[in-house]
């Protein structure tokens, strides 16, 4: 007897959209601050190994640096001539309390602990911010790794725990920030007063600077000029004054799979309407002022009604808000994007779509699996595991589902998996056709259950997997099983030596 095909399932409990709040800052080991030293006085006493570099940093920040060192190193003797800004004066003698008058920043660079402690106490009494080279217990502040695109400056601290790791992070950020950004940030500094005078509303100023950032990232190595300022102002004034909606694909879970365009949309949003399946860390990319609202739709669980989501989205956009509708995976693949696009268009709301990595793409990449391997798959098809009632759809193309040379990906398959596979086998799918389920694709807790069309449902029930799932069926998956077995053999061999 073939397995029964359920025609209906219990109705999902309705719930209302609700505003959520970010958990806020987590504890900070140190407070990252930036100190203005241009034209101010700094003092360094001593000449241990790291002293000369500290002197050059202070001078680069525009400080007037006096160095007191009875026996300066050759590197320290060269420092006055190597200052790129500010000035450095070397005094080949010990410091005395009078030398600390009017000092803003002081550094102890003695080899002797007691000498360092005495200088630190005197400098604090004079009102200075104090650092002691290689003695964090005596420091008010510490130096971290620096990425210099001045006036864009990035500071990195590991609180002294892993300085080499901090330097590696610095190198990664250096590679991500083109050197030309210094010209764009300098232009922003020069234009800021004019932009502020022209745009009095916060939203208008923000829109201008968002366009500025887009242009800087598009042409980072070109120095901007007056023509850029005029063009950006013209774009800002020609742009829509009302709200708009952007449907954004958040991908299947891994935040690093977000596109750059998705990131820009999140950072420009006033309100973000998101689903339960969106990974929480993705919301961290939103700007702090943005409102976040959970409008969750979960399979066979409490869900917000689609009509309520549409109405909320349109209402917010009509009030002038830039709304991001954030969806797991890709909005255009079983994400009800069509209904939301129609609702926006009917209300005269501008609507755009930012595609995302689908769950199928993410899962296949995580498994190292080609869904369209030319030796095994002639076609790729995505189908839904349930209809509006939550039951197995009556109108699936069973001839297509029964073809093992097609890779079939089934979304939302949990409740109807057994019936779907049984029906496909009944329609001609070979029972031994490879099949698998991926839970929580691309996330840290991703889990894979492998089997065949004959026994996959039994294996899933026995394993009791939790979280969002997709099913894949087809001969191409046999190559994944071979690869997984080979990886297992290699791991076993490695462990044997």
Phi and psi in degrees as a GROMACS rama.xvg file:
@    title "Ramachandran Plot"
@    xaxis  label "Phi"
@    yaxis  label "Psi"
@TYPE xy
-69.3626  155.791  UNK-2
-64.2956  144.949  UNK-3
-67.1204  148.918  UNK-4
-107.75  111.879  UNK-5
-64.7433  138.061  UNK-6
-101.178  -17.0963  UNK-7
-153.008  158.51  UNK-8
-135.918  162.426  UNK-9
-58.265  144.636  UNK-10
-66.2626  143.42  UNK-11
-75.0836  144.38  UNK-12
-71.7843  133.321  UNK-13
-76.7524  153.199  UNK-14
-143.367  163.773  UNK-15
-102.79  150.357  UNK-16
-57.5892  140.991  UNK-17
-138.596  144.563  UNK-18
-75.429  140.232  UNK-19
-119.792  162.12  UNK-20
-127.333  143.005  UNK-21
-64.1643  144.335  UNK-22
-64.0119  -10.7762  UNK-23
83.0853  -164.462  UNK-24
-67.5424  140.956  UNK-25
-88.4135  165.449  UNK-26
-54.7091  140.357  UNK-27
-105.946  131.319  UNK-28
-67.6508  -35.8366  UNK-29
-142.276  159.622  UNK-30
-95.59  116.072  UNK-31
-76.6163  117.319  UNK-32
-132.725  161.594  UNK-33
-123.017  129.69  UNK-34
-105.683  128.363  UNK-35
-84.8361  120.618  UNK-36
-119.637  3.75554  UNK-37
-56.3391  121.641  UNK-38
76.2397  0.669771  UNK-39
-97.3167  162.389  UNK-40
-93.5613  135.944  UNK-41
-129.251  150.582  UNK-42
-131.587  136  UNK-43
-124.672  130.797  UNK-44
-116.448  128.378  UNK-45
106.489  -178.976  UNK-46
-157.59  46.121  UNK-47
-73.8371  -173.811  UNK-48
-56.092  -37.7327  UNK-49
-95.3587  5.15574  UNK-50
-68.8423  -44.7  UNK-51
-61.5567  -39.5111  UNK-52
-65.126  -39.2105  UNK-53
-63.0411  -39.7558  UNK-54
-61.4309  -43.9688  UNK-55
-64.4838  -37.4324  UNK-56
-63.7832  -45.4413  UNK-57
-60.489  -43.843  UNK-58
-66.2234  -38.7941  UNK-59
-60.7708  -28.493  UNK-60
-84.3169  7.43899  UNK-61
90.7046  8.64374  UNK-62
-77.8203  155.391  UNK-63
-95.9435  108.475  UNK-64
-106.015  125.353  UNK-65
-106.537  126.196  UNK-66
-109.852  128.206  UNK-67
-114.422  107.665  UNK-68
-149.637  109.033  UNK-69
-61.2143  -32.7595  UNK-70
-130.004  73.9303  UNK-71
-69.301  149.426  UNK-72
-75.2301  166.079  UNK-73
-62.4788  -36.3401  UNK-74
-63.6091  -39.5537  UNK-75
-68.484  -37.3408  UNK-76
-61.9034  -29.5074  UNK-77
-82.648  -17.1444  UNK-78
-57.4794  -42.2856  UNK-79
-57.748  -35.1816  UNK-80
-82.4655  -8.47033  UNK-81
-106.625  3.01877  UNK-82
-66.8538  126.873  UNK-83
-89.1647  -12.4303  UNK-84
-157.78  177.459  UNK-85
57.102  -149.134  UNK-86
-155.513  158.203  UNK-87
-130.871  129.022  UNK-88
-121.541  124.943  UNK-89
-97.9821  124.498  UNK-90
-112.298  113.992  UNK-91
-85.2053  67.742  UNK-92
-160.379  171.33  UNK-93
-72.7192  156.152  UNK-94
-77.5229  160.727  UNK-95
-139.003  161.877  UNK-96
-52.4244  -32.8646  UNK-97
-65.2094  -24.7865  UNK-98
-68.8356  -13.8549  UNK-99
-96.1303  5.84316  UNK-100
-67.4417  126.141  UNK-101
74.2506  15.5794  UNK-102
-80.226  138.283  UNK-103
-98.3132  -33.8101  UNK-104
-140.246  133.452  UNK-105
-133.524  141.381  UNK-106
-127.806  128.054  UNK-107
-93.471  125.225  UNK-108
-131.473  38.5139  UNK-109
-86.7731  151.524  UNK-110
-73.6372  -31.5264  UNK-111
-85.561  130.101  UNK-112
-61.5845  -44.0278  UNK-113
-64.6447  -39.5932  UNK-114
-63.7906  -40.3276  UNK-115
-62.0692  -46.9897  UNK-116
-61.5057  -39.284  UNK-117
-65.7265  -43.0107  UNK-118
-65.2958  -42.2716  UNK-119
-60.3846  -43.6  UNK-120
-63.41  -42.34  UNK-121
-67.4488  -40.3496  UNK-122
-66.8558  -39.2055  UNK-123
-64.0292  -40.6314  UNK-124
-62.1921  -29.0884  UNK-125
-82.7686  -3.40938  UNK-126
91.2996  16.3724  UNK-127
-89.4977  154.113  UNK-128
-76.8952  135.369  UNK-129
-122.374  138.636  UNK-130
-129.906  144.899  UNK-131
-125.592  121.861  UNK-132
-62.2274  123.832  UNK-133
63.2502  20.4241  UNK-134
-133.822  75.3969  UNK-135
-58.8191  -28.3198  UNK-136
-68.5965  -15.3456  UNK-137
-101.13  -0.782743  UNK-138
-91.9436  140.024  UNK-139
-83.1903  -35.866  UNK-140
-137.634  159.814  UNK-141
-127.798  158.566  UNK-142
-93.8376  134.56  UNK-143
-111.444  -175.5  UNK-144
-71.5539  146.63  UNK-145
-126.303  135.155  UNK-146
-106.469  116.567  UNK-147
-105.947  104.556  UNK-148
-125.272  42.3013  UNK-149
-48.633  133.314  UNK-150
-77.6227  1.48594  UNK-151
-86.7493  116.87  UNK-152
-129.207  129.753  UNK-153
-114.51  125.982  UNK-154
-108.896  140.51  UNK-155
-128.027  127.912  UNK-156
-127.674  139.588  UNK-157
-114.85  15.8939  UNK-158
55.3705  34.6093  UNK-159
78.524  -2.27431  UNK-160
-74.1562  -35.6505  UNK-161
-149.87  72.4624  UNK-162
-61.0104  -35.3672  UNK-163
-66.1909  -38.6947  UNK-164
-62.4555  -41.9873  UNK-165
-59.9169  -39.3594  UNK-166
-67.2485  -34.1339  UNK-167
-66.7865  -42.1475  UNK-168
-61.1186  -42.4769  UNK-169
-57.7212  -44.2743  UNK-170
-62.3209  -38.1512  UNK-171
-64.5001  -43.6698  UNK-172
-67.3879  -38.9496  UNK-173
-53.4439  -43.5783  UNK-174
-67.3035  -27.519  UNK-175
-84.8433  -21.8479  UNK-176
-107.086  105.086  UNK-177
-57.3608  145.096  UNK-178
-59.2824  -29.33  UNK-179
-66.0976  -12.755  UNK-180
-60.6835  -26.558  UNK-181
-59.8735  -35.2424  UNK-182
-70.4345  -37.0482  UNK-183
-69.6154  -40.1826  UNK-184
-69.2533  -36.7017  UNK-185
-62.0997  -40.467  UNK-186
-63.5992  -41.2513  UNK-187
-59.6599  -40.671  UNK-188
-63.1274  -41.4616  UNK-189
-71.584  -31.3398  UNK-190
-90.1342  -12.2797  UNK-191
-56.7682  -44.9669  UNK-192
-63.5436  -42.3486  UNK-193
-66.2763  -41.027  UNK-194
-64.3476  -43.0247  UNK-195
-62.9379  -35.829  UNK-196
-72.074  -28.7767  UNK-197
-85.4847  -35.506  UNK-198
-116.663  108.471  UNK-199
-85.0882  -28.9605  UNK-200
-81.8227  139.845  UNK-201
-57.4885  -43.6719  UNK-202
-62.2079  -37.5121  UNK-203
-68.1915  -42.8149  UNK-204
-63.7215  -41.9887  UNK-205
-62.6099  -41.0751  UNK-206
-61.7514  -39.6606  UNK-207
-61.63  -48.7113  UNK-208
-70.8594  -25.9462  UNK-209
-66.8872  -42.1852  UNK-210
-65.2332  -38.1422  UNK-211
-58.6121  -46.619  UNK-212
-63.8899  -41.0519  UNK-213
-60.1121  -41.5449  UNK-214
-69.255  -38.2418  UNK-215
-63.4728  -41.8927  UNK-216
-70.7551  -29.9303  UNK-217
-74.3831  -33.9346  UNK-218
-133.637  63.1674  UNK-219
-67.4883  -26.4345  UNK-220
-91.8141  1.96043  UNK-221
-102.11  130.12  UNK-222
-74.2902  125.913  UNK-223
-74.0291  156.062  UNK-224
-135.196  -170.786  UNK-225
-59.197  -33.9081  UNK-226
-62.5994  -34.1552  UNK-227
-67.3075  -42.6351  UNK-228
-61.0419  -45.1981  UNK-229
-63.2948  -41.2783  UNK-230
-66.8821  -40.7464  UNK-231
-65.2085  -39.0411  UNK-232
-66.495  -39.8019  UNK-233
-64.2129  -41.8729  UNK-234
-63.2614  -41.2609  UNK-235
-63.7119  -39.0892  UNK-236
-80.9746  -21.0536  UNK-237
-88.151  -16.7073  UNK-238
-69.736  165.241  UNK-239
-65.8121  137.959  UNK-240
-87.4283  -21.0989  UNK-241
-87.1517  -173.982  UNK-242
-80.1128  175.131  UNK-243
-156.868  164.2  UNK-244
-123.269  135.462  UNK-245
-124.46  121.672  UNK-246
-86.2306  121.965  UNK-247
-120.681  129.64  UNK-248
-82.8145  121.673  UNK-249
-89.4433  -3.34384  UNK-250
77.3573  176.581  UNK-251
-77.0756  -11.6591  UNK-252
161.649  -48.4028  UNK-253
-65.6123  116.822  UNK-254
-62.475  -24.608  UNK-255
-73.6276  -7.13362  UNK-256
-88.0357  -0.707754  UNK-257
-62.603  143.59  UNK-258
-81.8366  160.964  UNK-259
-61.5055  -36.231  UNK-260
-66.8193  -36.9116  UNK-261
-64.3351  -41.3933  UNK-262
-60.3946  -44.6267  UNK-263
-62.8143  -39.2388  UNK-264
-64.3461  -42.5441  UNK-265
-63.2381  -40.9173  UNK-266
-73.9856  -18.1376  UNK-267
-99.5034  -0.264306  UNK-268
-80.1126  143.635  UNK-269
-87.5595  -35.8577  UNK-270
-137.34  137.988  UNK-271
-121.109  118.847  UNK-272
-100.225  115.86  UNK-273
-127.352  157.438  UNK-274
-93.891  164.202  UNK-275
-58.658  -34.4909  UNK-276
-79.3486  -5.21308  UNK-277
-73.1518  126.805  UNK-278
-61.3424  132.528  UNK-279
-55.5195  -35.2647  UNK-280
-66.8502  -18.8643  UNK-281
-67.3235  -33.7047  UNK-282
-66.7924  -18.3713  UNK-283
-66.3342  -18.7517  UNK-284
-79.1632  -11.9812  UNK-285
-71.8642  154.937  UNK-286
-70.3247  153.979  UNK-287
-62.9896  -28.8992  UNK-288
-80.2949  -11.2183  UNK-289
-70.7541  140.698  UNK-290
-82.0469  140.984  UNK-291
-119.529  134.855  UNK-292
-132.501  126.39  UNK-293
-82.3895  120.106  UNK-294
-122.38  48.207  UNK-295
-60.2767  141.23  UNK-296
-127.683  113.025  UNK-297
-116.542  143.952  UNK-298
-60.7258  117.273  UNK-299
63.0226  18.0508  UNK-300
-122.83  -178.053  UNK-301
-56.6912  130.298  UNK-302
-141.555  147.373  UNK-303
-73.5862  140.788  UNK-304
-69.7177  140.993  UNK-305
-60.5477  -37.4666  UNK-306
-62.1644  -36.7803  UNK-307
-67.8984  -38.7647  UNK-308
-64.8729  -45.9428  UNK-309
-58.2115  -45.477  UNK-310
-64.4798  -42.0371  UNK-311
-64.5271  -44.356  UNK-312
-59.6331  -46.9177  UNK-313
-67.3795  -41.117  UNK-314
-62.2664  -43.9167  UNK-315
-64.8855  -42.338  UNK-316
-66.1852  -38.0248  UNK-317
-64.8235  -26.9634  UNK-318
-81.5916  3.37291  UNK-319
98.8707  6.10466  UNK-320
-84.0339  148  UNK-321
-91.2918  111.827  UNK-322
-104.98  129.726  UNK-323
-106.796  123.377  UNK-324
-97.5462  102.831  UNK-325
-95.8048  120.728  UNK-326
-123.932  146.056  UNK-327
-65.3896  145.986  UNK-328
68.8991  -133.62  UNK-329
-112.283  131.401  UNK-330
-58.571  -27.2588  UNK-331
-89.4345  -0.443718  UNK-332
-115.47  100.396  UNK-333
51.502  38.6993  UNK-334
-114.335  11.7568  UNK-335
56.4093  27.1185  UNK-336
-62.3244  -36.2788  UNK-337
-58.1762  -42.9981  UNK-338
-65.8194  -37.7465  UNK-339
-74.4358  -36.7039  UNK-340
-63.8607  -43.9521  UNK-341
-60.6922  -41.6689  UNK-342
-63.0832  -41.0634  UNK-343
-66.5866  -45.1344  UNK-344
-64.9803  -38.4728  UNK-345
-63.7101  -29.48  UNK-346
-92.7327  1.09092  UNK-347
74.4504  25.6445  UNK-348
-96.2879  127.691  UNK-349
-61.4621  132.978  UNK-350
-136.781  134.089  UNK-351
-130.62  163.839  UNK-352
-126.072  132.547  UNK-353
-110.975  110.27  UNK-354
-67.458  159.576  UNK-355
-132.262  170.312  UNK-356
-69.9553  125.463  UNK-357
-72.9359  160.905  UNK-358
-59.423  -38.3455  UNK-359
-63.8144  -44.6781  UNK-360
-63.9671  -44.4049  UNK-361
-63.1923  -44.3208  UNK-362
-65.1902  -43.6704  UNK-363
-61.7518  -41.859  UNK-364
-64.4316  -42.2411  UNK-365
-63.2141  -31.2496  UNK-366
-88.9867  -7.3662  UNK-367
64.3576  40.6976  UNK-368
-115.799  128.242  UNK-369
-86.7071  118.115  UNK-370
-74.0834  -17.3153  UNK-371
-127.465  42.2214  UNK-372
-57.2396  129.207  UNK-373
-68.5582  -16.4863  UNK-374
-89.1889  -4.23537  UNK-375
-136.814  -24.5728  UNK-376
-129.211  127.642  UNK-377
-95.3449  -16.3255  UNK-378
-158.891  156.704  UNK-379
-124.373  131.153  UNK-380
-135.652  140.261  UNK-381
-107.461  131.38  UNK-382
-133.347  158.867  UNK-383
-95.5046  144.122  UNK-384
-83.6544  -8.01462  UNK-385
-150.506  159.371  UNK-386
-98.3463  -166.146  UNK-387
-59.227  -27.6906  UNK-388
-85.906  -7.31851  UNK-389
87.7721  5.46616  UNK-390
-98.9552  168.466  UNK-391
-61.3871  126.031  UNK-392
-60.4796  141.491  UNK-393
-80.3027  -21.1945  UNK-394
-104.883  21.4856  UNK-395
-67.2855  148.871  UNK-396
-83.3388  93.236  UNK-397
-70.2704  -26.7111  UNK-398
-64.8127  -40.2643  UNK-399
-68.1654  -40.2206  UNK-400
-68.0443  -25.0608  UNK-401
-85.4063  0.0445494  UNK-402
-90.9368  112.178  UNK-403
-71.7037  -14.0134  UNK-404
-85.8464  4.73094  UNK-405
-105.817  133.821  UNK-406
-87.2445  116.154  UNK-407
-104.466  129.201  UNK-408
-113.51  124.086  UNK-409
-108.989  118.639  UNK-410
-89.3093  148.819  UNK-411
51.4278  57.6182  UNK-412
-98.8279  -4.4491  UNK-413
-56.8944  -52.9726  UNK-414
-72.291  -28.2875  UNK-415
-111.321  10.5106  UNK-416
-56.62  -49.2884  UNK-417
-61.5121  -46.1378  UNK-418
-65.9426  -38.5094  UNK-419
-65.0632  -47.6075  UNK-420
-66.5262  -39.3733  UNK-421
-62.6963  -42.3249  UNK-422
-66.0586  -40.3147  UNK-423
-63.7547  -40.8904  UNK-424
-64.6403  -41.5028  UNK-425
-60.7361  -32.3727  UNK-426
-86.5334  -0.238695  UNK-427
124.48  -2.84078  UNK-428
-68.1383  124.67  UNK-429
-57.5047  130.785  UNK-430
-58.1113  -27.4489  UNK-431
-84.7782  4.47442  UNK-432
-57.8301  128.468  UNK-433
-58.1908  141.566  UNK-434
-148.919  152.782  UNK-435
-152.986  160.081  UNK-436
-120.888  135.596  UNK-437
-114.886  120.648  UNK-438
-97.9331  139.193  UNK-439
53.9757  52.4229  UNK-440
-54.9869  134.9  UNK-441
71.2363  -1.24586  UNK-442
-92.0444  170.076  UNK-443
-62.0138  -29.8678  UNK-444
-99.8422  25.8388  UNK-445
-56.9466  137.092  UNK-446
-135.721  143.277  UNK-447
-124.744  132.398  UNK-448
-118.639  120.326  UNK-449
-104.987  149.654  UNK-450
-172.786  -145.398  UNK-451
-135.425  172.622  UNK-452
-57.8094  -28.4392  UNK-453
-72.3471  -41.8054  UNK-454
-123.547  3.76425  UNK-455
-61.3355  -42.8568  UNK-456
-58.8689  -41.4134  UNK-457
-63.3937  -42.4349  UNK-458
-64.8164  -39.2276  UNK-459
-66.6038  -44.4798  UNK-460
-61.9577  -39.6008  UNK-461
-67.5795  -37.0509  UNK-462
-78.6388  -30.9077  UNK-463
63.8758  45.2399  UNK-464
-62.8049  148.697  UNK-465
-120.652  154.264  UNK-466
100.727  174.784  UNK-467
-61.5631  141.375  UNK-468
-136.388  151.653  UNK-469
-133.191  150.612  UNK-470
-110.68  140.808  UNK-471
-125.465  137.323  UNK-472
-136.64  137.672  UNK-473
148.014  162.25  UNK-474
-61.8586  -28.7496  UNK-475
-60.0566  -26.1876  UNK-476
-71.9842  -19.6041  UNK-477
-61.7573  -31.6515  UNK-478
-69.6395  -31.7077  UNK-479
-65.0953  -41.9524  UNK-480
-63.2501  -39.7009  UNK-481
-64.5447  -41.1952  UNK-482
-66.3616  -39.9069  UNK-483
-64.6119  -40.1441  UNK-484
-65.6463  -41.0904  UNK-485
-63.7011  -41.2224  UNK-486
-62.1027  -39.5021  UNK-487
-64.1234  -41.0904  UNK-488
-65.0933  -40.057  UNK-489
-64.3702  -41.8548  UNK-490
-63.6277  -41.3844  UNK-491
-64.159  -41.367  UNK-492
-63.7363  -40.6137  UNK-493
-62.8604  -39.4224  UNK-494
-70.9212  -18.5848  UNK-495
-81.6391  -14.6187  UNK-496
